[in-house]
Amino acid sequence: MRSKLWFTLAVGLQIAVLLIMIGMKLFTLTYGTKVLLQTLPVDPWDMFRGDYVTLNYVITQVDLKKVTADKKEYKHNERVYVGLKKDGKYWVAKSVSGQPPDDGSLAIKGKVNYYDEMSKIISINYGIDSYYVPQHEGRKIENARVLADVEVSVDRWGNSALSKLFLEGKEVQFQ
């Protein structure tokens, strides 16, 4: 009887954790600020993972000589917040900080991949670098050989979630 109770609690806890994770992404998608990010070339297929689009953003490589930063150097896997500002139709990096902004401005949370002291370039992973597409759709995107734009929702805590993919200004619709 006691082992049955522990089993039920363990399964219930796992389900609760999954629902919380899904709820957090749903909150970000629903209530987050929509920003349009420019991407760099994509590679949409992998033999082991199926059809998806690998996205590399312009804001992935941030030149600390061109934006404000609260530190002189950053370490691998360090959490950072990249302040965003609208420049034309795209949002671009304006600052890098180890702390979320306290003035209510928009910032996206990421982790440092690496920091090059010589060039003062910081590479940041935002956790939004893959966009899974239906089977056989990835090759179509690859053959288009165009740059993609992505609409991302960013909530007030810096969490981000992909919401739309655009090719040549048109939203990609999968059927």
C-alpha positions in Angstrom: 0.0 0.0 0.0 2.8 2.4 1.0 4.8 1.7 -2.2 1.6 2.4 -4.3 1.3 5.8 -2.6 5.0 6.7 -3.3 4.6 5.6 -6.9 1.5 7.7 -7.4 3.3 10.7 -5.8 6.3 10.3 -8.0 4.2 10.1 -11.2 2.1 13.1 -10.1 5.2 15.1 -9.4 6.6 14.4 -12.8 3.4 15.4 -14.5 3.2 18.6 -12.5 6.8 19.5 -13.5 5.9 19.0 -17.2 2.8 21.0 -16.9 4.7 23.9 -15.2 7.3 23.8 -18.0 4.6 23.9 -20.7 2.8 26.7 -18.8 5.9 28.9 -18.6 6.4 28.7 -22.4 2.7 29.3 -23.0 2.8 32.4 -20.7 5.9 33.7 -22.6 4.2 33.2 -26.0 0.9 34.7 -24.8 2.0 37.7 -22.8 5.6 38.4 -24.0 6.6 41.3 -26.2 6.9 40.2 -29.8 10.2 41.1 -31.4 11.4 40.4 -34.9 15.0 39.0 -35.0 17.1 38.7 -38.1 18.8 35.4 -38.7 22.0 34.3 -40.4 22.1 31.3 -42.8 20.1 28.2 -41.7 20.7 24.4 -41.9 17.3 22.7 -41.7 17.9 19.0 -41.6 19.7 16.5 -39.5 19.7 12.7 -40.0 19.2 12.0 -36.3 16.7 14.8 -35.3 14.6 15.0 -38.4 13.4 18.3 -40.1 14.1 21.4 -38.2 15.6 24.8 -38.9 18.8 25.8 -37.1 18.6 29.5 -36.4 21.6 31.7 -35.8 20.7 35.2 -34.9 22.5 38.5 -35.6 22.2 39.1 -31.8 24.1 35.8 -31.1 27.4 37.5 -31.7 27.5 40.8 -29.8 30.4 43.2 -30.2 31.1 44.7 -26.8 32.8 47.6 -28.5 29.5 48.7 -30.0 27.1 48.1 -27.0 27.3 48.9 -23.3 28.4 46.1 -20.9 28.5 45.9 -17.2 31.7 43.8 -17.2 35.0 43.6 -19.0 34.9 39.9 -19.5 32.4 37.0 -19.4 32.8 33.4 -18.6 31.4 30.3 -20.4 27.8 29.4 -19.3 27.4 32.7 -17.4 23.8 34.0 -17.5 23.5 37.4 -19.3 20.7 39.7 -20.3 20.9 41.4 -23.7 19.0 44.6 -23.8 17.1 45.0 -27.0 16.1 48.1 -29.0 14.1 48.5 -32.2 16.2 49.4 -35.2 14.0 49.6 -38.3 11.9 46.4 -38.4 14.4 44.4 -36.4 15.4 44.4 -32.8 19.1 44.6 -32.1 21.4 44.4 -29.0 22.0 47.6 -27.1 23.6 46.3 -23.9 24.9 43.2 -22.1 24.5 42.7 -18.4 24.7 40.0 -15.8 21.5 41.4 -14.2 18.1 41.9 -15.6 17.3 45.6 -16.3 15.7 47.4 -13.5 14.2 50.1 -15.6 11.6 47.9 -17.2 13.3 47.9 -20.6 13.2 44.8 -22.8 16.0 42.2 -22.4 16.4 38.6 -23.6 18.1 36.1 -21.3 20.9 33.9 -22.6 24.0 32.0 -21.6 27.5 32.8 -22.8 29.0 30.3 -25.3 32.3 32.0 -25.4 34.0 35.4 -25.0 36.9 36.5 -27.2 39.0 39.0 -25.2 40.9 40.1 -28.3 38.0 41.1 -30.5 35.6 41.8 -27.6 33.0 39.5 -29.2 30.6 37.6 -26.9 28.7 34.6 -28.3 25.3 34.0 -26.6 22.9 31.1 -26.7 19.2 32.1 -26.1 17.7 28.6 -26.2 15.7 29.5 -29.3 18.0 28.1 -31.9 15.8 25.3 -33.3 12.5 25.5 -35.0 11.0 22.1 -35.7 9.0 21.7 -38.9 6.8 18.9 -40.3 8.5 16.1 -42.1 9.9 17.0 -45.6 9.3 20.7 -45.0 12.9 21.4 -43.9 14.4 20.6 -47.4 12.0 23.1 -49.0 13.3 25.8 -46.6 16.9 24.8 -47.3 16.4 24.9 -51.1 14.9 28.4 -50.8 18.4 29.6 -49.8 17.1 32.7 -48.2 17.5 34.3 -44.8 14.7 33.8 -42.4 13.2 36.2 -39.9 11.8 35.0 -36.6 9.2 36.4 -34.4 10.1 35.8 -30.8 8.1 36.5 -27.6 10.2 37.9 -24.7 8.6 38.1 -21.3 9.5 40.6 -18.5 11.9 38.1 -17.0 13.9 37.7 -20.2 12.5 34.3 -21.1 12.0 33.8 -24.9 10.0 31.5 -27.1 9.7 31.2 -30.9 6.3 32.1 -32.3 6.7 32.5 -36.1 9.1 31.9 -38.9 9.2 34.1 -42.0 10.9 33.5 -45.3 11.2 36.5 -47.7 8.8 38.4 -45.4 6.0 35.8 -45.6 5.1 33.7 -42.7 5.8 30.0 -43.2 2.6 28.1 -43.0 2.8 24.3 -42.5 -0.2 22.1 -43.3 
